[in-house]
Amino acid sequence: MNKQIKEKMNCIVTVITFREFTLSLIKDLTLSGRYGTAHAYSCAMNRLLGFASNPDLSFESFTPEFLKRYEQYLLSEGRKRNTVSLYMRMLRAICNQAVRLHIANLPAGLFSEVFTGTDTSRKRALTPACISQLREADLSQYPHLEAVRDIFLLSFYLRGIPFVDLIRLRKVDIDNGVLRYRRSKTGCLLTIRVEPCARVILKKYTSGTSDSSYLFPVIKDSGFLGYRQYQKALRGYNTLLGELSLLLGLKVKLTSYVARHSWATAAYHQGIPVSVISESLGHASEKITYTYLASFDNHTLNKANRKVIGLVSRSYPYGKSVTSLLQKCGVLAAT
């Protein structure tokens, strides 16, 4: 916590506003190199202050009703539910820290009336057949899309490694065909055997980067400049993935995270336990993994439902079939 906030904490009559406290958190996060979280806090703060039209908003204004009105405001602006959820989760994290530091006295269940989960209604995973289609597509006339396709496949081959971690890999992270890296989000150490398909891509794109310590020389600076370079690269990557989706007529729009979701879903369909998938992805908990696996398409769910119902609907007590019983009751027309 920075000096100004500490001084205010020692002054009984002075109230620390939401903006002042959040700015102190953003400063600390920036100094510790957590630029992504600092940016998310800043966006959440500015959006809420814009809604409240009060730069001196106090924590006393935070009530379930106030947050519900804010949620409805964001939705009315056309914000997607996952975007609204992100804003709410950032606000919840800020409030939790304010409570922990005795800066605010907020009620339990403050965020219970607003959405803080993940909307998985949109399909975000490619089938193995689509991954094969992507791999075998002739993109020789589109070299920029060929490179993007290869990076996407590499992410899939390396157990769904996120783009942020992929572009930060250094050449020393691979030794004797084994990749070791720490997830930037959780700090979890992952060890991955680099399979031949992944080695082909790595050799293809890293052979001419002898002057860089990175496998993919996207980031050239450290600190905040490096973070900005990552953001720019991610936006460009996702834009080109969108072009690739249209070119190949894929039903699922490709994004940097589709490779990760696709790996998790394919592993689950192969009967790999969720606990193993969770550890493979470097998730902090299995709860996050279940979020990934919740985006099955309706066809898969309907097929599973028919199988389950089929276990109990083949016969009816006393030898009467379900169909004949429904016909007798007038629910179904007789054939």
C-alpha positions in Angstrom: 0.0 0.0 0.0 1.4 3.4 -1.0 2.4 6.2 1.5 -0.6 8.4 0.8 -3.1 5.7 1.6 -1.3 4.7 4.7 -1.4 8.2 5.9 -5.1 8.4 5.3 -5.6 5.1 7.1 -4.1 6.7 10.2 -6.5 9.7 10.0 -9.8 8.9 11.5 -11.8 11.7 10.0 -10.6 11.2 6.4 -12.6 8.8 4.2 -10.6 7.0 1.6 -12.7 7.0 -1.6 -13.1 4.0 -3.9 -11.0 5.8 -6.6 -8.1 6.6 -4.2 -7.9 3.1 -2.9 -8.1 1.5 -6.4 -5.4 3.8 -7.7 -3.2 2.7 -4.8 -3.7 -0.9 -5.8 -3.0 -0.2 -9.4 0.2 1.5 -8.5 1.3 -1.5 -6.4 0.4 -3.9 -9.1 2.3 -1.9 -11.7 5.4 -1.8 -9.5 5.2 -5.6 -9.1 4.9 -6.1 -12.9 1.3 -7.3 -12.8 0.3 -5.1 -15.7 -2.7 -7.2 -16.8 -4.4 -7.1 -13.4 -3.5 -3.4 -13.1 -5.2 -2.7 -16.4 -8.3 -4.7 -15.5 -8.6 -2.8 -12.2 -8.3 0.5 -14.1 -11.0 -0.4 -16.6 -13.3 -1.6 -13.8 -12.8 1.6 -11.8 -13.3 3.9 -14.7 -16.4 2.1 -15.9 -18.0 2.2 -12.4 -17.1 5.9 -11.8 -18.6 6.7 -15.2 -21.9 5.0 -14.2 -22.0 6.7 -10.8 -21.0 10.1 -12.2 -19.1 10.7 -8.9 -15.3 10.7 -8.8 -15.5 10.7 -5.0 -17.6 7.6 -4.8 -17.3 6.0 -1.3 -17.4 2.3 -0.4 -20.5 3.1 1.6 -22.3 3.4 -1.7 -21.7 -0.3 -2.4 -24.9 -2.2 -1.8 -26.4 -5.2 -3.6 -29.0 -2.8 -5.1 -26.4 -0.4 -6.4 -24.4 -3.2 -8.0 -27.6 -4.7 -9.6 -28.4 -1.3 -11.2 -24.8 -1.1 -12.4 -25.1 -4.6 -14.0 -28.3 -3.6 -15.7 -26.6 -0.5 -17.0 -23.7 -2.4 -18.5 -26.1 -4.9 -20.2 -28.2 -2.1 -21.6 -25.1 -0.7 -23.2 -24.7 -4.0 -25.1 -21.9 -5.4 -22.9 -21.7 -9.2 -23.1 -22.3 -11.1 -19.9 -18.7 -12.3 -19.7 -17.5 -8.7 -19.9 -20.0 -7.7 -17.2 -18.8 -10.6 -15.1 -15.2 -9.5 -15.5 -16.0 -6.0 -14.3 -17.8 -7.4 -11.3 -15.0 -9.8 -10.4 -12.5 -7.0 -10.5 -14.7 -4.9 -8.2 -15.2 -7.8 -5.9 -11.4 -8.2 -5.6 -11.0 -4.5 -4.9 -13.7 -4.6 -2.2 -12.2 -7.7 -0.6 -8.9 -6.0 -0.2 -10.6 -2.9 1.2 -12.3 -5.0 3.8 -9.1 -6.9 4.6 -7.3 -3.6 5.2 -10.2 -2.3 7.3 -10.8 0.5 4.8 -14.3 -0.5 4.2 -17.0 -2.3 6.1 -19.0 -4.1 3.4 -21.8 -6.6 3.9 -21.4 -10.3 3.2 -22.9 -11.5 -0.1 -22.5 -8.0 -1.6 -22.0 -9.5 -5.1 -24.5 -12.4 -4.7 -27.2 -10.7 -6.9 -24.9 -10.0 -9.9 -23.4 -12.3 -12.4 -19.7 -13.2 -11.6 -19.5 -16.5 -13.4 -18.6 -17.5 -17.0 -21.2 -17.7 -19.7 -20.4 -20.9 -21.7 -23.4 -20.8 -24.0 -21.1 -20.1 -27.0 -19.2 -23.0 -28.4 -15.5 -22.4 -27.9 -13.8 -25.7 -28.8 -12.9 -27.3 -32.1 -13.5 -31.0 -32.7 -10.4 -33.1 -33.5 -11.7 -33.3 -37.1 -11.7 -29.5 -37.4 -8.2 -29.4 -35.9 -7.1 -31.9 -38.7 -8.8 -29.7 -41.3 -6.9 -26.7 -40.0 -3.6 -28.6 -40.0 -4.1 -29.9 -43.6 -5.3 -26.6 -45.1 -3.2 -25.3 -47.9 -2.3 -21.7 -46.9 0.7 -21.3 -49.2 -1.1 -18.3 -50.8 -1.7 -16.7 -47.4 1.7 -16.8 -45.6 0.5 -14.5 -42.8 -2.4 -16.8 -42.1 -0.2 -19.9 -42.4 2.0 -18.5 -39.6 -1.1 -17.8 -37.4 -2.4 -21.3 -38.1 0.9 -22.9 -37.1 1.0 -20.9 -33.8 -2.5 -22.0 -33.0 -1.6 -25.6 -33.6 1.5 -25.2 -31.5 -0.6 -24.0 -28.7 -2.8 -27.0 -29.0 0.2 -29.4 -29.2 1.7 -27.9 -26.1 -1.4 -28.8 -23.9 -3.3 -25.6 -24.7 -0.5 -23.2 -23.6 -2.0 -19.7 -23.5 -0.7 -17.1 -26.0 0.7 -15.0 -23.2 3.0 -17.8 -22.0 3.8 -19.0 -25.5 5.4 -15.8 -26.6 7.3 -15.5 -23.4 9.0 -18.9 -23.8 12.8 -18.7 -23.9 15.1 -21.0 -25.7 16.5 -22.2 -22.4 13.0 -23.4 -21.4 13.3 -26.4 -23.7 16.0 -29.0 -22.8 16.3 -32.5 -24.2 12.8 -32.3 -25.8 11.1 -31.2 -22.6 9.5 -27.8 -22.1 9.4 -26.3 -18.6 7.6 -23.0 -17.9 5.6 -21.2 -15.3 2.1 -20.0 -16.1 2.0 -16.2 -15.9 -1.5 -16.3 -14.3 -1.0 -18.8 -11.6 2.8 -19.3 -11.3 2.3 -23.0 -11.7 5.3 -24.9 -13.1 4.4 -27.1 -16.1 6.6 -29.7 -17.7 5.6 -30.8 -21.2 7.2 -33.3 -23.6 7.6 -31.6 -26.9 6.1 -34.0 -29.4 7.4 -34.3 -33.0 4.5 -32.2 -34.5 5.4 -29.4 -32.1 9.1 -29.7 -32.8 8.5 -29.2 -36.6 6.7 -25.9 -35.9 9.3 -24.7 -33.5 12.1 -25.4 -35.9 10.2 -23.7 -38.7 9.8 -20.4 -36.9 12.8 -20.2 -34.5 15.7 -21.1 -36.9 16.2 -17.5 -37.8 16.0 -16.0 -34.3 19.6 -16.5 -33.1 19.8 -12.9 -31.9 16.9 -13.3 -29.5 16.6 -15.3 -26.3 12.9 -15.9 -27.0 11.5 -18.7 -29.1 9.2 -16.2 -30.7 10.7 -12.7 -30.7 7.5 -10.8 -30.2 8.5 -9.1 -27.0 11.6 -7.0 -27.2 11.4 -5.0 -24.0 10.8 -5.8 -20.4 8.4 -4.1 -18.0 5.4 -2.1 -19.1 6.7 -1.7 -22.7 6.9 -5.5 -23.0 3.3 -5.7 -21.7 2.2 -3.3 -24.4 4.0 -5.3 -27.0 2.2 -8.4 -25.8 -1.2 -6.7 -26.0 -0.5 -5.5 -29.6 0.6 -9.0 -30.6 -2.5 -10.6 -29.0 -4.9 -8.2 -30.8 -3.2 -8.9 -34.2 -3.2 -12.6 -33.5 -6.9 -12.7 -32.8 -7.7 -10.6 -35.8 -5.9 -12.9 -38.1 -7.4 -16.0 -36.5 -10.8 -14.4 -37.3 -9.8 -14.1 -40.9 -8.6 -17.7 -41.0 -12.0 -18.8 -39.6 -13.8 -17.1 -42.4 -11.4 -18.4 -45.1 -11.8 -22.0 -44.0 -15.5 -21.7 -43.2 -15.1 -22.9 -39.6 -18.2 -23.0 -37.5 -16.3 -21.9 -34.4 -14.6 -18.5 -34.6 -10.9 -19.0 -33.8 -9.4 -17.0 -30.9 -6.2 -17.5 -28.9 -8.2 -19.4 -26.2 -10.0 -21.8 -28.6 -6.8 -23.9 -28.8 -6.8 -24.3 -25.0 -10.5 -25.1 -24.8 -10.2 -27.6 -27.7 -7.4 -29.4 -26.0 -9.3 -29.7 -22.7 -12.5 -30.8 -24.5 -10.7 -33.4 -26.6 -8.9 -34.8 -23.5 -12.3 -35.0 -21.7 -13.9 -36.9 -24.5 -11.0 -39.4 -24.4 -11.9 -40.2 -20.8 -9.0 -38.4 -19.2 -10.0 -37.4 -15.6 -10.8 -33.8 -15.0 -8.1 -33.7 -12.3 -5.5 -34.7 -14.8 -6.8 -32.1 -17.4 -6.8 -29.5 -14.7 -3.2 -30.2 -13.8 -2.2 -30.4 -17.5 -3.6 -26.9 -18.1 -2.0 -25.4 -15.0 -5.4 -24.4 -13.5 -5.5 -23.2 -9.9 -8.6 -25.5 -9.3 -10.8 -28.1 -11.0 -13.6 -25.5 -10.9 -11.9 -23.5 -13.6 -11.5 -26.7 -15.7 -15.2 -27.5 -15.4 -15.9 -24.0 -16.9 -13.8 -25.0 -19.9 -15.7 -28.3 -20.3 -19.1 -26.7 -19.9 -19.2 -25.4 -23.5 -20.3 -28.7 -25.1 -22.6 -28.2 -28.1 -26.3 -29.0 -27.8 -25.9 -32.0 -30.2 -23.5 -33.7 -27.8 -25.8 -32.9 -24.8 -28.9 -34.1 -26.5 -27.2 -37.3 -27.6 -26.1 -37.9 -24.1 -29.6 -37.3 -22.8 -31.1 -39.8 -25.3 -28.6 -42.4 -24.1 -29.5 -41.8 -20.4 -33.3 -41.9 -21.1 -32.8 -45.0 -23.2 -31.6 -46.8 -20.1 -35.0 -46.5 -18.5 -37.5 -46.1 -21.3 -37.0 -49.5 -23.1 -39.8 -51.1 -21.0 -42.5 -50.1 -18.6 -43.7 -52.0 -15.5 -46.1 -54.9 -16.2 -44.8 -55.3 -19.8 -46.4 -52.1 -21.2 -44.2 -50.0 -23.5 -43.9 -46.3 -22.9 -45.2 -45.6 -26.4 -48.4 -47.7 -26.0 -49.0 -46.2 -22.6 -48.8 -42.6 -23.9 -51.1 -43.6 -26.8 -53.7 -45.0 -24.3 -53.5 -41.8 -22.3 -54.1 -39.8 -25.4 -50.7 -38.1 -25.4 -49.6 -39.7 -28.6 -51.8 -40.5 -31.6 -52.1 -44.3 -32.3 -50.2 -45.5 -35.4 
